[in-house]
Amino acid sequence: MGAIIADVADPDSTAPAPDVPPALFAALAADPLAAHLGITLEQVSPGYARASMTVGPAQLNAVGTAHGGATMALLDVVHAAVSNSHGTVAVAQDVHTEFLAPGRPGDHLVAEGTELHRSSRTAVYRVEARAQDGRMVATALARVFRTGREWELTPTAAPPTMQLTPVDADAAPPPPPPVGGPGTRPAGPTPAPEELR
C-alpha cells in the first residue's frame, strides 16, 4: 500500500550504531520532568536509547515501592528518545505498560528502548526497565506518529523546553496571586458553572 519500511537494525548484531548528533542528543536530554524525577538520558543512537533513574524518596508510592508514574516516566523518556533518534519529529500515539516487579528504594533502574518497526508515518518500540540485579521491573510496547518534519537543531540553540524568556529589569513585578474568594481553593470549592446549577 505504498508504506515505506525502513531498515531496522539486526537485533542479533553486536556492532553498536553510531550515536545521534550532539545537538539532537541535547534536545532529547533537555526534558524538565525527567530532570525533576532524576532521570538521566545516557545514550541515543538510531533505533536505540537508554536512560536511568535511581529510586529515591521522591519516586516512592504510598506502599514504599517505586511509583508507577515515575517508572512510566522513565520508560517514556526512553520512548521519546528512541522514536526521535532518526532525526524526524515523532509524537506518542500509544504506550502499553506492564509492571512486572516493584522497584525498591535505592534501585538503579535502567531502561532500554529498541525499534521493532518503522515506516514513513508510524513506528513501534519495545522499552524495558531493569533493576541493577537484572530484575525486570516494567516493559512497554509503544507506538508513535512520525510527523515527517526533521528536527531543526543548531549547535548553540537551547531546545524549546529549555528556552528562557528575557527578564526586563525595569518592568513592574507581576501582580500577586489571588487570596481566597470565589473560584479559589482556599475559600472553598469552586461553584458549578451556571448551566449546571
C-alpha positions in Angstrom: 0.0 0.0 0.0 2.9 2.4 -0.5 4.2 2.3 3.0 8.0 2.5 3.0 9.6 0.3 5.6 13.0 1.4 6.7 15.8 -0.9 7.5 15.7 -1.8 11.2 19.0 -2.8 12.8 19.6 -6.5 13.0 18.7 -7.4 16.7 21.4 -10.1 16.7 24.1 -7.7 15.6 26.7 -6.9 18.3 28.0 -3.7 16.5 26.5 -0.6 18.1 25.1 2.0 15.8 26.8 5.4 16.0 25.3 7.9 18.4 23.0 10.6 17.2 24.4 14.1 16.6 25.2 16.0 19.8 22.6 18.7 19.1 19.8 16.1 18.8 21.0 14.3 21.9 21.0 17.7 23.8 17.4 18.4 22.6 16.2 14.9 23.7 18.0 15.1 27.0 16.6 18.5 27.9 13.4 17.2 29.5 12.4 19.2 32.6 10.2 16.4 34.0 13.0 13.9 33.6 15.3 16.2 35.4 12.8 16.7 38.2 12.5 12.9 38.6 16.2 12.3 38.4 16.1 10.5 35.0 19.3 10.7 33.0 19.4 10.1 29.3 22.6 8.1 28.7 22.7 7.0 25.1 20.8 7.6 21.9 21.6 6.0 18.5 19.3 5.4 15.6 16.8 2.8 16.8 18.1 2.6 20.4 18.0 4.7 23.6 19.0 4.1 27.2 18.2 6.2 30.4 18.4 5.5 34.1 16.9 6.6 37.4 17.7 5.8 41.0 14.6 5.1 43.1 14.7 7.6 45.9 12.1 9.0 48.4 10.6 11.3 45.7 9.9 8.3 43.4 8.1 6.2 46.0 4.4 5.5 46.3 2.3 5.1 49.4 3.4 1.5 50.0 7.1 2.3 49.7 7.9 1.0 46.2 8.7 2.8 43.0 5.7 4.9 41.9 4.2 3.6 38.7 4.2 7.1 37.3 7.9 7.5 37.9 8.7 4.2 36.4 6.4 5.0 33.4 8.1 8.4 33.1 11.5 6.5 32.8 10.0 4.3 30.0 8.5 7.4 28.3 11.8 9.3 28.3 13.4 6.3 26.5 10.4 6.0 24.2 10.7 9.7 23.2 14.4 9.4 22.6 14.4 6.2 20.6 11.4 7.3 18.5 13.1 10.6 17.6 16.5 9.1 17.1 16.4 9.2 13.3 16.1 13.0 13.4 12.4 13.1 12.4 9.9 14.6 15.0 7.8 11.8 16.4 5.0 12.0 18.9 3.5 9.3 21.0 0.2 7.6 20.0 0.1 4.8 22.4 2.1 3.2 25.2 1.0 0.0 26.8 3.0 -0.7 30.0 3.2 -3.8 32.1 4.6 -3.5 35.6 6.3 -6.8 36.4 8.0 -6.3 39.7 8.2 -3.5 42.2 11.1 -1.1 42.0 12.6 -0.8 45.5 14.1 2.1 47.3 17.7 2.5 46.2 17.2 0.5 43.0 19.1 1.9 40.0 16.6 1.3 37.1 18.0 1.2 33.6 15.5 1.4 30.7 16.5 0.5 27.1 14.3 1.0 24.1 14.7 -0.7 20.7 12.9 -0.2 17.4 10.7 -3.0 16.3 9.2 -1.4 13.2 9.4 1.9 11.4 7.5 3.2 8.3 7.3 6.7 7.0 4.4 7.6 9.3 4.5 5.3 12.3 6.9 3.3 14.4 6.8 0.7 17.2 9.2 0.3 20.0 9.9 -2.1 22.9 11.1 -0.4 26.1 12.2 -2.4 29.2 13.3 -1.2 32.6 15.5 -3.4 34.8 17.0 -3.0 38.3 20.7 -3.4 39.0 20.1 -7.1 39.9 18.7 -7.9 36.5 15.0 -8.0 37.7 12.7 -6.7 35.0 10.5 -4.0 36.6 8.4 -2.9 33.7 8.1 -3.3 29.9 6.2 -1.2 27.4 5.2 -1.6 23.8 4.9 1.9 22.3 3.8 3.5 19.1 4.5 6.9 17.6 3.3 9.1 14.7 6.2 10.3 12.7 5.4 13.9 11.5 7.7 13.9 8.5 9.3 17.1 9.9 13.0 17.0 10.6 14.3 18.3 13.9 15.5 21.9 13.4 18.7 22.0 15.5 21.6 24.4 15.9 24.6 23.6 18.0 24.1 26.6 20.2 20.3 26.8 20.4 18.6 25.6 23.5 15.7 23.1 22.9 12.3 24.7 23.2 11.7 23.2 26.7 14.8 25.0 28.0 14.4 28.4 26.4 14.0 31.2 28.8 12.2 34.5 28.3 14.4 37.5 29.0 13.5 39.5 32.1 13.0 43.2 31.8 14.6 44.7 34.9 12.6 47.9 34.6 9.2 46.2 34.3 6.8 46.2 37.2 6.6 43.0 39.1 3.7 40.7 38.3 0.5 41.1 40.4 0.3 38.7 43.4 -1.9 35.6 43.1 -5.5 35.9 44.3 -6.0 35.3 48.0 -9.2 33.4 48.6 -12.6 34.2 47.1 -14.9 32.7 44.5 -13.3 30.1 42.4 -10.1 29.6 44.5 -9.4 26.6 46.6 -8.5 28.3 49.9 -12.1 29.8 50.2 -13.8 26.5 49.5 -15.0 24.6 46.5 -15.3 26.2 43.1 -19.0 26.7 42.4 -20.6 24.8 39.5 -20.9 26.7 36.2 -24.3 28.4 35.8 -25.5 25.8 33.2 -25.0 23.0 35.8 -26.9 24.6 38.6 
